[in-house]
Amino acid sequence: MNKNNENNLTPILISVVPDLVGGQGHVIDYHQAVGKAAKLIGYKHLVATAPDEMISHLPDNWNACLDSDKLEWETSTIFKIFKIKSIYDWAIRLAKYLRHEAMPNSEYGVIFLERFVISHLLAVILTLFLVPRNNLSVLLLYRRDIHNQKNRFAYKFLNNLIRSILPAKNFRLVTDSELLSKSLSNYFDMPVDIVPIPHTEIACEEDVFTKQSKEILCWWVGSPREEKGLDIIKSFASSACENADQICLLVAESSQISTVLGGVNVKTLQDCLTRTEYLKWLVACDVCLMPYNSFDYRERTSGIFAECVIAGKIPVVSSNTWMAFELAKYQLEELIIEWSNPNATMEQIIGFTKDIGIKEKLNDMQKKYKEFHSLQGYANQINRILKS
């Protein structure tokens, strides 16, 4: 990106987070990691976000300055018309924050978004017309296969519009998926750099669950969604199997999954765990179950998968997904299963935990992941991109 060479510049990275989703997922964890990585390369870090009634306290340097309207498009045309005012209000708030909080403290700034839809890009474009742009850059992280969506043309058009508004090389696209990088680069006709998954620090050694001597703790991590294999997990939990008593299944409370006679032992967890609670359960479990839909995850990454590998746990995944692509790099195809037969799945899981060869290959994968998917790895890559 085109950065001035003046010695007195204090660069600043501004994460724009339209929705904190009630603290669920990795939104807060991700941008806290971005802040740590920014510090490693000499950048200040600020976060502009929207109020969230589920979150009473924001981290330092986070400001709930954006409109609480999440700017998601409604299906009705009349609702889209009404959104124009919301987009304008959102842009006004962001521009005011940039002028009063960010720009006075830095002569070079980077606006960074990693969760956005078309309306957010429209708001960013409007914002750019309301603030000085000579020393301002925009960095967009794409997570999904936009090139396969019906509205892909709008994203391509808006990308090009942002690029035309800014000085040369001050607009960059990134993704955390090697597969998406190739596909998006081809569709957008511009480079899409790869960045690591940064929120992978596993600083917890305390178990929170006392397992039975032969019990294998399998965690279906996260909120119960269809794209993450809700029906498959329900079938898995409701099936009787000779060795089911060797498995304990961890699921979110809202999944409404319970133990059945002759089936696995089911333990429910709160839907929204703190980072500390999340890491404790990650350390305690043996296997992470990831029967994700191949359509939704064919090129899309999973932070849960990266954390699972780095924590030294066994990921069991669906075929034709990014997770399967990653496992195949380390000759771990046996962990890619079909999930159609719950009894067979249970037997496979039990076998995986006893397989020394799998353990050795996972150790190698864990080592490589720790090197790449790390704060330092993320910082190095972001620094390279911003300087290029």
LOSERO-657545 format. One record per residue (C-alpha): residue in one letter; x, y, z. Coordinates in Angstrom, 2 decimals. Layout:
BEGIN
ATOM residuo      c1      c2      c3
ATOM       a       X       Y       Z
...
//
This chain:
BEGIN
ATOM residuo      c1      c2      c3
ATOM       m    0.00    0.00    0.00
ATOM       n    1.11    3.56   -0.68
ATOM       k    2.48    4.71    2.66
ATOM       n    4.28    8.02    3.19
ATOM       n    7.94    7.79    4.10
ATOM       e    7.81   10.53    6.74
ATOM       n    9.48    9.36    9.94
ATOM       n    6.88   10.93   12.22
ATOM       l    3.94    8.88   10.95
ATOM       t    2.19    6.73   13.54
ATOM       p    0.23    4.12   11.55
ATOM       i   -3.12    3.00   12.87
ATOM       l   -5.30    0.01   12.03
ATOM       i   -9.02    0.57   12.53
ATOM       s  -11.15   -2.56   12.71
ATOM       v  -14.72   -1.82   11.67
ATOM       v  -16.99   -4.45   13.23
ATOM       p  -20.66   -3.95   12.26
ATOM       d  -22.02   -6.70   14.51
ATOM       l  -20.64   -8.33   17.67
ATOM       v  -23.31  -11.09   17.36
ATOM       g  -23.88  -11.09   21.09
ATOM       g  -20.36  -12.29   21.79
ATOM       q  -20.90  -15.58   19.97
ATOM       g  -18.32  -17.04   17.64
ATOM       h  -14.85  -15.57   17.28
ATOM       v  -15.66  -11.93   16.46
ATOM       i  -14.27  -10.40   19.65
ATOM       d  -11.42  -12.93   19.88
ATOM       y  -10.44  -12.20   16.29
ATOM       h  -10.14   -8.45   16.67
ATOM       q   -8.40   -8.69   20.02
ATOM       a   -5.84  -10.85   18.21
ATOM       v   -5.66   -8.26   15.41
ATOM       g   -4.86   -5.66   18.06
ATOM       k   -2.00   -7.75   19.45
ATOM       a   -0.65   -8.38   15.96
ATOM       a   -0.89   -4.67   15.11
ATOM       k    1.22   -3.85   18.15
ATOM       l    3.90   -6.29   16.97
ATOM       i    4.35   -4.30   13.75
ATOM       g    4.22   -0.87   15.37
ATOM       y    0.59   -0.03   14.59
ATOM       k   -1.98    1.40   16.94
ATOM       h   -5.29   -0.45   16.91
ATOM       l   -8.81    0.87   17.34
ATOM       v  -12.17   -0.86   16.92
ATOM       a  -15.33    0.88   15.73
ATOM       t  -18.37   -1.27   16.43
ATOM       a  -22.09   -1.12   17.19
ATOM       p  -23.77   -1.40   20.60
ATOM       d  -24.75   -4.93   21.64
ATOM       e  -27.11   -5.43   24.57
ATOM       m  -25.51   -8.81   25.32
ATOM       i  -22.09   -7.21   25.89
ATOM       s  -21.82   -4.87   28.87
ATOM       h  -18.09   -4.16   28.68
ATOM       l  -15.92   -3.63   25.61
ATOM       p  -12.13   -4.06   25.54
ATOM       d   -9.89   -1.00   25.67
ATOM       n   -9.76    1.06   22.46
ATOM       w  -13.12   -0.37   21.33
ATOM       n  -15.84    2.21   20.67
ATOM       a  -19.54    1.48   20.12
ATOM       c  -19.84    4.45   17.78
ATOM       l  -21.67    2.82   14.87
ATOM       d  -25.41    2.69   14.37
ATOM       s  -27.03   -0.33   15.99
ATOM       d  -28.75   -1.04   12.65
ATOM       k  -26.74   -3.96   11.28
ATOM       l  -27.55   -2.93    7.68
ATOM       e  -28.59   -6.42    6.64
ATOM       w  -30.70   -6.33    3.47
ATOM       e  -34.35   -7.30    3.72
ATOM       t  -35.92   -9.26    0.87
ATOM       s  -38.58   -6.64    0.15
ATOM       t  -37.61   -3.78   -2.17
ATOM       i  -39.37   -1.26    0.07
ATOM       f  -37.13   -2.27    2.98
ATOM       k  -34.05   -1.80    0.79
ATOM       i  -35.19    1.74    0.04
ATOM       f  -35.53    2.49    3.76
ATOM       k  -32.02    1.11    4.32
ATOM       i  -30.55    3.99    2.33
ATOM       k  -31.03    6.34    5.29
ATOM       s  -29.56    3.72    7.65
ATOM       i  -26.50    3.39    5.40
ATOM       y  -26.10    7.17    5.39
ATOM       d  -26.41    7.38    9.20
ATOM       w  -23.94    4.51    9.62
ATOM       a  -21.43    6.23    7.33
ATOM       i  -21.82    9.57    9.12
ATOM       r  -21.06    7.91   12.45
ATOM       l  -18.00    6.09   11.10
ATOM       a  -16.68    9.24    9.40
ATOM       k  -17.12   11.22   12.63
ATOM       y  -15.23    8.55   14.57
ATOM       l  -12.39    8.51   12.03
ATOM       r  -12.07   12.31   12.02
ATOM       h  -12.23   12.78   15.79
ATOM       e  -10.71    9.60   17.26
ATOM       a   -8.42    8.02   14.67
ATOM       m   -7.04   10.57   12.24
ATOM       p   -5.90   13.22   14.77
ATOM       n   -3.58   10.61   16.28
ATOM       s   -2.18    9.24   13.05
ATOM       e   -1.25   10.45    9.61
ATOM       y   -1.71    7.01    8.05
ATOM       g   -4.69    4.75    8.65
ATOM       v   -6.02    1.41    7.49
ATOM       i   -9.74    0.60    7.64
ATOM       f  -10.14   -3.16    8.10
ATOM       l  -13.35   -5.17    7.70
ATOM       e  -13.68   -8.94    7.98
ATOM       r  -17.45   -9.29    8.42
ATOM       f  -19.52   -7.32    5.94
ATOM       v  -22.28   -7.38    3.35
ATOM       i  -23.06   -5.14    0.39
ATOM       s  -24.69   -2.44    2.52
ATOM       h  -21.55   -2.15    4.66
ATOM       l  -19.43   -1.63    1.55
ATOM       l  -21.84    1.09    0.41
ATOM       a  -21.49    2.75    3.81
ATOM       v  -17.68    2.54    3.62
ATOM       i  -17.74    4.15    0.17
ATOM       l  -19.86    7.01    1.50
ATOM       t  -17.51    7.34    4.48
ATOM       l  -14.52    7.70    2.15
ATOM       f  -16.13   10.78    0.61
ATOM       l  -16.49   12.33    4.08
ATOM       v  -12.88   12.00    5.28
ATOM       p   -9.39   12.81    3.91
ATOM       r   -8.21    9.87    1.77
ATOM       n   -4.60   10.59    0.79
ATOM       n   -3.15    8.55    3.66
ATOM       l   -6.04    6.13    4.11
ATOM       s   -6.23    2.52    2.97
ATOM       v   -8.96   -0.12    3.00
ATOM       l   -8.32   -3.80    3.69
ATOM       l  -11.17   -6.29    3.19
ATOM       l  -11.04   -9.89    4.37
ATOM       y  -13.38  -12.18    2.42
ATOM       r  -14.43  -15.38    4.20
ATOM       r  -17.08  -16.78    1.87
ATOM       d  -17.33  -17.93   -1.73
ATOM       i  -18.76  -14.65   -3.01
ATOM       h  -17.85  -15.74   -6.54
ATOM       n  -20.61  -18.38   -6.37
ATOM       q  -23.34  -16.09   -5.01
ATOM       k  -26.05  -14.39   -7.04
ATOM       n  -24.96  -10.93   -5.87
ATOM       r  -21.28  -11.48   -6.74
ATOM       f  -21.43   -8.74   -9.39
ATOM       a  -22.30   -6.17   -6.72
ATOM       y  -19.26   -7.10   -4.62
ATOM       k  -16.98   -6.89   -7.65
ATOM       f  -18.41   -3.51   -8.65
ATOM       l  -18.09   -2.09   -5.13
ATOM       n  -14.54   -3.42   -4.78
ATOM       n  -13.58   -1.61   -7.97
ATOM       l  -15.36    1.55   -6.84
ATOM       i  -13.46    1.63   -3.54
ATOM       r  -10.21    1.02   -5.41
ATOM       s  -10.94    3.94   -7.76
ATOM       i  -11.65    6.32   -4.86
ATOM       l   -8.38    5.62   -3.04
ATOM       p   -4.78    6.36   -4.06
ATOM       a   -3.02    3.62   -6.04
ATOM       k   -2.32    0.41   -4.06
ATOM       n   -4.35    1.63   -1.07
ATOM       f   -7.04   -1.03   -1.50
ATOM       r   -6.26   -4.68   -0.83
ATOM       l   -8.20   -7.92   -0.51
ATOM       v   -7.24  -10.79    1.77
ATOM       t   -8.68  -14.12    2.87
ATOM       d   -7.64  -16.86    5.29
ATOM       s   -8.28  -19.68    2.81
ATOM       e   -5.86  -20.87    0.14
ATOM       l   -8.82  -22.18   -1.86
ATOM       l  -10.73  -18.90   -1.62
ATOM       s   -7.64  -16.92   -2.53
ATOM       k   -7.46  -18.59   -5.93
ATOM       s  -11.20  -18.42   -6.64
ATOM       l  -11.70  -14.82   -5.51
ATOM       s   -8.56  -13.61   -7.25
ATOM       n   -9.83  -15.06  -10.53
ATOM       y  -13.27  -13.52  -10.10
ATOM       f  -12.25  -10.07   -8.81
ATOM       d   -9.35   -9.78  -11.27
ATOM       m   -6.99   -8.65   -8.53
ATOM       p   -4.67  -10.34   -6.01
ATOM       v   -6.26  -11.78   -2.88
ATOM       d   -3.52  -12.38   -0.31
ATOM       i   -3.67  -15.14    2.29
ATOM       v   -3.48  -14.28    5.99
ATOM       p   -3.27  -16.74    8.90
ATOM       i   -5.98  -17.31   11.50
ATOM       p   -4.63  -15.27   14.45
ATOM       h   -6.82  -16.19   17.45
ATOM       t   -5.09  -19.50   18.15
ATOM       e   -3.33  -18.91   21.47
ATOM       i   -4.12  -21.88   23.72
ATOM       a   -3.06  -20.64   27.16
ATOM       c   -4.99  -23.01   29.39
ATOM       e   -3.99  -26.25   31.07
ATOM       e   -6.84  -26.71   33.54
ATOM       d   -9.40  -29.48   32.93
ATOM       v  -12.99  -28.68   33.85
ATOM       f  -14.44  -32.13   33.39
ATOM       t  -13.53  -35.38   35.09
ATOM       k  -13.87  -38.11   32.48
ATOM       q  -14.47  -41.78   33.04
ATOM       s  -11.31  -43.85   32.55
ATOM       k  -12.22  -45.00   29.01
ATOM       e  -14.44  -42.10   28.02
ATOM       i  -13.63  -40.19   24.84
ATOM       l  -14.76  -36.58   25.06
ATOM       c  -16.11  -35.44   21.68
ATOM       w  -17.07  -31.79   21.27
ATOM       w  -19.40  -30.42   18.62
ATOM       v  -18.19  -26.86   19.04
ATOM       g  -20.27  -23.75   18.59
ATOM       s  -23.89  -22.85   18.05
ATOM       p  -26.18  -25.60   16.68
ATOM       r  -26.62  -24.73   13.02
ATOM       e  -27.70  -26.81   10.04
ATOM       e  -24.59  -25.86    8.08
ATOM       k  -22.49  -27.29   10.91
ATOM       g  -24.27  -30.65   10.79
ATOM       l  -27.05  -30.36   13.37
ATOM       d  -29.05  -33.26   11.91
ATOM       i  -25.95  -35.46   11.79
ATOM       i  -25.12  -34.79   15.43
ATOM       k  -28.73  -35.45   16.46
ATOM       s  -28.61  -38.80   14.66
ATOM       f  -25.23  -39.57   16.24
ATOM       a  -26.53  -38.84   19.74
ATOM       s  -29.78  -40.79   19.33
ATOM       s  -28.18  -44.01   18.03
ATOM       a  -27.50  -46.99   20.29
ATOM       c  -24.14  -48.68   19.83
ATOM       e  -22.24  -51.41   21.64
ATOM       n  -19.36  -49.06   22.50
ATOM       a  -21.40  -45.87   22.91
ATOM       d  -20.58  -45.80   26.62
ATOM       q  -16.99  -44.95   25.68
ATOM       i  -18.05  -41.61   24.22
ATOM       c  -19.22  -38.40   25.89
ATOM       l  -20.68  -35.83   23.50
ATOM       l  -20.45  -32.12   24.34
ATOM       v  -23.08  -29.92   22.68
ATOM       a  -24.63  -26.48   23.17
ATOM       e  -27.75  -26.30   25.33
ATOM       s  -29.88  -24.87   22.54
ATOM       s  -29.30  -27.98   20.42
ATOM       q  -31.84  -29.74   22.68
ATOM       i  -29.88  -32.99   22.35
ATOM       s  -30.03  -35.39   25.27
ATOM       t  -28.79  -38.85   26.24
ATOM       v  -30.80  -41.88   25.04
ATOM       l  -30.73  -45.45   26.30
ATOM       g  -27.76  -47.27   24.80
ATOM       g  -26.37  -44.10   23.26
ATOM       v  -23.48  -41.80   23.98
ATOM       n  -23.41  -39.75   27.17
ATOM       v  -24.50  -36.21   26.30
ATOM       k  -23.35  -33.18   28.28
ATOM       t  -24.63  -29.72   27.42
ATOM       l  -22.70  -26.46   27.65
ATOM       q  -23.85  -22.85   27.62
ATOM       d  -24.28  -21.51   24.11
ATOM       c  -22.07  -18.48   24.75
ATOM       l  -18.85  -19.43   26.53
ATOM       t  -16.23  -16.97   27.70
ATOM       r  -12.84  -17.31   26.04
ATOM       t  -11.48  -18.90   29.22
ATOM       e  -14.34  -21.41   29.39
ATOM       y  -13.97  -22.19   25.70
ATOM       l  -10.26  -22.90   26.01
ATOM       k  -10.77  -25.07   29.10
ATOM       w  -13.19  -27.31   27.23
ATOM       l  -10.92  -27.36   24.19
ATOM       v   -8.06  -28.57   26.36
ATOM       a  -10.29  -31.13   28.08
ATOM       c  -11.76  -32.73   24.95
ATOM       d  -10.18  -35.48   22.84
ATOM       v  -12.00  -35.05   19.53
ATOM       c  -13.69  -32.16   17.72
ATOM       l  -16.62  -33.28   15.55
ATOM       m  -17.02  -31.19   12.40
ATOM       p  -19.71  -32.72   10.13
ATOM       y  -19.97  -29.43    8.26
ATOM       n  -21.96  -29.01    5.06
ATOM       s  -19.60  -29.30    2.10
ATOM       f  -21.54  -26.67    0.14
ATOM       d  -21.04  -24.03    2.84
ATOM       y  -17.49  -25.04    3.78
ATOM       r  -15.98  -26.17    0.49
ATOM       e  -13.59  -23.18    0.48
ATOM       r  -14.43  -21.42    3.74
ATOM       t  -12.14  -21.77    6.74
ATOM       s  -12.96  -22.71   10.32
ATOM       g  -11.26  -21.07   13.27
ATOM       i  -12.46  -23.99   15.39
ATOM       f  -10.55  -26.39   13.15
ATOM       a   -7.33  -24.37   13.45
ATOM       e   -7.66  -24.16   17.23
ATOM       c   -8.40  -27.89   17.42
ATOM       v   -5.21  -28.76   15.54
ATOM       i   -3.08  -26.33   17.54
ATOM       a   -4.51  -27.71   20.79
ATOM       g   -3.42  -31.20   19.71
ATOM       k   -6.95  -32.58   19.39
ATOM       i   -8.36  -34.88   16.71
ATOM       p  -10.57  -33.13   14.11
ATOM       v  -13.10  -35.40   12.38
ATOM       v  -14.48  -33.66    9.29
ATOM       s  -16.67  -33.96    6.21
ATOM       s  -15.36  -34.59    2.71
ATOM       n  -15.09  -31.81    0.10
ATOM       t  -14.50  -29.09    2.69
ATOM       w  -11.61  -26.75    3.44
ATOM       m  -10.92  -28.82    6.55
ATOM       a  -10.59  -31.96    4.42
ATOM       f   -8.27  -30.07    2.06
ATOM       e   -6.04  -29.13    4.99
ATOM       l   -5.96  -32.66    6.46
ATOM       a   -5.02  -34.12    3.08
ATOM       k   -1.86  -31.97    3.09
ATOM       y   -0.65  -34.06    6.03
ATOM       q   -1.87  -37.46    4.77
ATOM       l   -4.69  -37.49    7.34
ATOM       e   -7.45  -38.53    4.94
ATOM       e   -8.68  -41.14    7.43
ATOM       l  -10.12  -38.29    9.52
ATOM       i  -12.37  -37.32    6.58
ATOM       i  -15.53  -39.40    7.01
ATOM       e  -19.01  -39.63    5.49
ATOM       w  -21.10  -39.50    8.71
ATOM       s  -23.96  -41.52    7.18
ATOM       n  -23.77  -44.37    9.70
ATOM       p  -23.68  -43.22   13.36
ATOM       n  -22.54  -46.62   14.63
ATOM       a  -19.68  -46.71   12.14
ATOM       t  -18.77  -43.14   13.10
ATOM       m  -18.52  -44.12   16.77
ATOM       e  -16.23  -47.05   15.95
ATOM       q  -14.07  -44.81   13.75
ATOM       i  -13.71  -42.23   16.50
ATOM       i  -12.68  -44.86   19.02
ATOM       g  -10.13  -46.15   16.52
ATOM       f   -8.73  -42.69   15.81
ATOM       t   -7.90  -42.14   19.48
ATOM       k   -5.83  -45.35   19.55
ATOM       d   -3.99  -44.84   16.24
ATOM       i   -0.34  -43.90   16.84
ATOM       g    0.15  -43.04   13.17
ATOM       i   -2.64  -40.46   13.29
ATOM       k   -1.11  -38.98   16.43
ATOM       e    2.29  -38.61   14.78
ATOM       k    0.86  -36.93   11.68
ATOM       l   -1.28  -34.61   13.80
ATOM       n    1.82  -33.65   15.79
ATOM       d    3.51  -32.61   12.55
ATOM       m    0.42  -30.66   11.46
ATOM       q    0.21  -29.03   14.88
ATOM       k    3.81  -27.83   14.61
ATOM       k    3.25  -26.31   11.16
ATOM       y   -0.02  -24.69   12.24
ATOM       k    1.60  -23.13   15.31
ATOM       e    4.18  -21.51   13.05
ATOM       f    1.70  -20.13   10.49
ATOM       h   -1.58  -19.57   12.36
ATOM       s   -0.10  -17.40   15.08
ATOM       l   -0.03  -13.77   16.16
ATOM       q    3.49  -13.35   14.82
ATOM       g    2.61  -15.09   11.57
ATOM       y   -0.45  -12.88   11.16
ATOM       a    1.53   -9.75   12.02
ATOM       n    4.26  -10.61    9.51
ATOM       q    1.78  -11.21    6.71
ATOM       i   -0.27   -8.08    7.40
ATOM       n    2.94   -6.03    7.53
ATOM       r    4.07   -7.44    4.19
ATOM       i    0.71   -6.64    2.60
ATOM       l    0.55   -3.10    3.96
ATOM       k    4.08   -2.34    2.79
ATOM       s    3.69   -3.79   -0.71
//
